Amino acid sequence: MVRVGLVVPVYKVREEYLRNCIESLCNQSFRDIQIILVDDCSPDNCGDICEQYALKDNRIRVIHHTRNLGLPSARNTGIEALDAEWVSFIDSDDWVDPDMCEKLISYVDKQENKPEVIIFSGYRNYLNYELRSQPVYPDETWFSAPDSIDMLQRRSLTYTKKGYTPQAINLDSACWKLISTEFLRNKGLNFINVSYREDGLFFLYITQEASGIVYLDQAFYHYRSTSNSMVNQYRERADSEHMHYLQEVTKFARKYNKSSDWLHDFYYTVFLSMQICITQKFFNKENPNSYFARRKECKALFKEWPFCDVLKNLNIRDLRRNHMIKGLCIRLGWYGGVSVLRSLYLAMNKRKSYE
């Protein structure tokens, strides 16, 4: 068994980005690693590129899905195939610093009581700019008591809340983590098959089941901001995808008997889903339906639970400024205003995304 397994789901990524990702893993200064490339039936040359690297480096194993199963299934395939003490998930258009594994294993080996989950930091990379993520907590902040783990989970739900650090990492991303493989297998933890925020659900379950979690303010991971990322795409099923995710979060909260404060913070993430449904589907420029049809469908969705209870449970003044304005638009029924604000933000953003 090797020390670190690196799992990379691969599907329809630009060739130069995929090569950059794989090479950043092969060039790790810590050599005792295993690299699992899961080709999720990509319809391009990605599978062949993975095989080319496997021929050059015997630490690489390529697994080809015979049909496209989606990101959660690809990551689960990687977990099953691992023969490593620790696992880290890397997206195929991102890359990591060459000393990532070395520094993380060095930290682990110094701990008498080893954590089961390590959260670390990284960078948001644009075509013309690199932004180091701001700290979420002080370096080497530990979470082990139930109350502290609850607060960590609530922090991951409240992206839209005033006081959240917008330039911090997404705490609940599957990336920026090192996780004990034995812990995952003993607890039977896998990614749930949802189309939106499968990372967030995975984060809730691993933090709930872990007895030791540590946050390190050390940056190793490079997240590549691309213009065709999911948040900018038209998604015809965005409403049902978000509803499925929110139902799964509710199932989690019931299973673990979460407090009323935890459930209150859940509405911040429901509010974020409302915004994304507007920008990805109802008022996305690619939506072929008429304005009135889109508005009617959007209004009908927001009458359903849990969307109907958002403005009852959240004080708009407790939201971050841009989300406060979007909240006012939704309260006034000007749903298209949320999409307009999103377009203005993208137009004014001087950081150019990769294509």
N, C-alpha and C positions, 0 to 999 in steps of 0.2 A: 504494500500500500504506500502510495506516494503522499507527500505532505499536503499539496494544494491541487485541487481540480478546478479548471477554468471552463465554464460551460458557455458556449456561444450559439444561440439560435440563428440560423441563416435563412433569409428569405428576401429576394428582390432588393438587394443592396448594391450600390454602385461598386464596380470591381475595385477601384482604387481605394475605396473606404474599407472594403473587406480585407484587402491585402494589408493595409495599414493596421487594421485591428489584429489580424493573425500575427503579423511580424512583431507587434508590440508584446505579444504573449510569448512568442518564441525567443525573444531577446531579453527575457527576464534574467536578472542577475542571480536569482535563486533558481537552481536548475531542477530541483526535485518536484516537478509539476506534471500534470496530465491535462491535455487540452482536448475537450470534447466539442467537435463542430457538428451541429445538428442541422443538416440540410432539410428544411421543411418543404420538400418538393418544390424548390425554387425553379421557375420556368426559364431561367437564363443560364449563364455560365458559372453561377456561384458554386454549385456542386462540384464542377470540374476544378475550380480554383482550390477548393478545400482539399481535394484529392492530390493536387500538385504539391501542396504544402505537406501533406501526410507522407508523401514519398521522400521528402527531404528531412523530416523530423519524426522520429519514431515515438515521440511523446504525444503525437496528434492521432486521435481516432475520429474518423468521420462516420456519422450515421445518417443514412438517407431515408427519409419518410417516403412511402410510396404514394401518399396523397397529402395535401396541405391540411394540417391539423390545427394550426394556430400556435401563437407564442406560448401559452401555458403548457400545452402538450409537448412542445419542443423542449422547454426547460425541464419538464418532468422526465422526458427521455434521457436528458443529460444527467439528471440526478440518479436515475436507475443504472446508468452505464458507468458511473464513477467508481474508481477504486482509490479514493483519496480521503485523508482525514478531514480536510476542509474544502469548501466549495465557494467560488465567487462567480457571479453571473455577469457576463459582458455582452452588451449589444453590439451587433456586427458592424455598425457604422461608427463606433466609438473606439477609443484606445486607452491604454494605461501606461503610466511611467514604468521604466525598466526596473526600478527598485521596489515596486509595490509588494510583491510576494515576500521579498527578503525582509522588508521592514515589518510587515504584518506578522510573519512567523517569528521574527525576533521578539516582537512584543508578546506574542502568545507564550513563547518559551520562558519568558521572565515571570509569568504569573503563576503563583502557587495555586490559586483557585481560578481556573481558566473560564473565560466567558464562553457562552454557546453562540453568541451573535456579536460581531464587531461591526459597528457602523463607522465608516470613514468618510472623507470629504473628497472634493475634486474641483473641476473647472467646467465652465460652460464655454465652449469654443465656437466662435463665429468666424466667418471668412476673414474678417479684418480685426479681430479682437479676441482676447482671452480673458475671462472673468473668473477670478478665484472665488469660490463660494464662501459666503460669510459664515462664521460659526453659529451653530444652533445651540450648542452648550459649550461650557469650558472643556478643554482637552482632558481626556480620561474621566469623563463623567460616567458613573456606573448606575445601572438600574437593576434592582433585584427585588425590592419590596413591592407587593401588589399595588400600593398607591403610586409609586414612582413609575411603574410600568403602565398603569392607567393614564398617567399624565403624558407619557411618551406617545401612547396611542392617540390621545386626544389632540396632541400637538400635530400629529400627522393628518388629522381630519380638518384642521382649522386654517387651511391655506388662505381663506378669504377674510380671516379675522384681523382686526387691528392689532398691531404688535407682532404679527408674524413677520419673520425676516424674509423679504421677497427674493433676495439674492442668495439664500441658503440652498443647500441640496434639498431635493424632495426626500424627506425621511423615509417614506414608504416605497421608494423605488427598489426593485430587486437588485439593482446595481449598487455600487458603493457599500457592499457588505462582504464580510467573510463569515461563513456559517459552518458550524460543526456538522459534518455529514452523518455521524453517529446519532446526533441529536435529532436530525430530520427523520432518520429512519426509525429510531426508537419511538418517536411521537407520531409517526405516520403522516408527516406533513408534506403536502404537495401543493402545486398551484391549482387553483380552482378554475375550471374552464369558463371564464367570462371574457367578453370582448373589450371590456373597459376596466382599467385599474386592477387587473389581476395581481399586480405588484402590491397594491394597497391591501387586498384581502390576505395575501401571503404574509405581509408584514404584521397584520393584526394577529394572525394565528401563531407565528413564530415568536412574537414578543409575549403573547399570552402564555405560551408553554415553556418559555425559557426561564431558567433560574438566575442567569447572569448575562447582562447585556452591557456593552461598553461603547461609548461614543468617543472617537478619536478625531480631534481637529487636525488631521493630517491629510493632505490632498494628493491623490494618486490617479484618480479617474478623470478622463476627458470626455465630456458629453458633447457630441457634435450637434449643433443646432442646424436643422435642415428646413428648407422652405416647404418640403412636402411631408413634414411631420404630421402625425395623426390630427393634432389640434387644428391644422390648417386645411384639412381635407373635408370634402362633402361626404357624409355618411348617412345613407338612406335609412339605416336602422339605429341611428344614434339614440333615439328615445327608448327603444326596447333594450338596447345595450346598457344604458344607464339605469333603467328600471331594474334589470337583472342584478347589476352590481349592488344597488341600494338594498334590494331584497336580501342579498347575501350578507351585507353588513348587518342588517336587522337580525338575520338568523344568528350571526355571531354574537350580537349583543344579548339576545335571549339565552343562548347557550351558556354564556358566562355571567349572566345576571348583572349586566352593567348598570351603573348608577344613573340617576336622573341627570346629573351633571354631564356624564359621558354621552347620554342620549341627546342632551341639549347641543353639545358640540357636533354631534352627527349632522345637525341641520346646516352647519357651515359647508359640509361637503355636498349636501343635497342642493344647496344654493349654487355651488360651483357646477353641478350637473345641469342645472337649469340654464346657466349661461352657455355651457358647451353644446347643449341640445339646440339652442338658438343659433349659435354660430356654425355648427357642423351640419345642421339639417334645415330647420325651419326658415332661417333667413340667410342661408348660404347662397352665394351667387349661382351655384350650379344646380340649385333646386329648380326643377322645371315647372312647378305648380304656380298658380297665380298668387299674388300677394294675399288676397282675401282667404284663399284656401289654406295657405300656410299659417296665417294668423289664427284661423279657426282651429286648425289642428293643434297648434301650440297652446292656445287657450284651453282646449279640452284636456291636454296632457297635464297642465298646471292645476287643474281641478282635482286630479287624482292624488292619492296619498303616495309618498310623503310630501310631494311638491306643494299641495294645498296648505300644509301647515308651516311652511318655511317662514313666511312673513309674520305669522302669529308667534313663532318661537324665537325669531332673531330681531334684535333692534338694529335698524339700518345704520344707526350712528356707531355701532360696534364693528362695522366692516371697514376694511382698508379703503382708502379714498376712491380708487377706480371701481371697486366692487360696490361701494356705497352709491355711486352714480348709477351703476347698472341695476342695483336694487330699486332705486327710484323709478327707473325706466320700466321695470317689471311691475312694480306696484301700480304705475299709471297705465299699464297695459300697452306701453310702447315697446313691444318686444324687439322690433327691428332696431331700436336704439342701441341695444347691446351689441348687435352685429356692426353697427356704424362705429361705435367706440373701439371695437376690436380692429376694424380696418384702419382707423386713424392711428391707433397705437403701432400697427405694423408699418404704416407709411412714415411715421415720425421716428421709428427706431433706427438709429444710425448704425447699429450693429448688423452687418450683412450676413444672412444665413447662407450656409452651403446649399448648393442645388441638390 
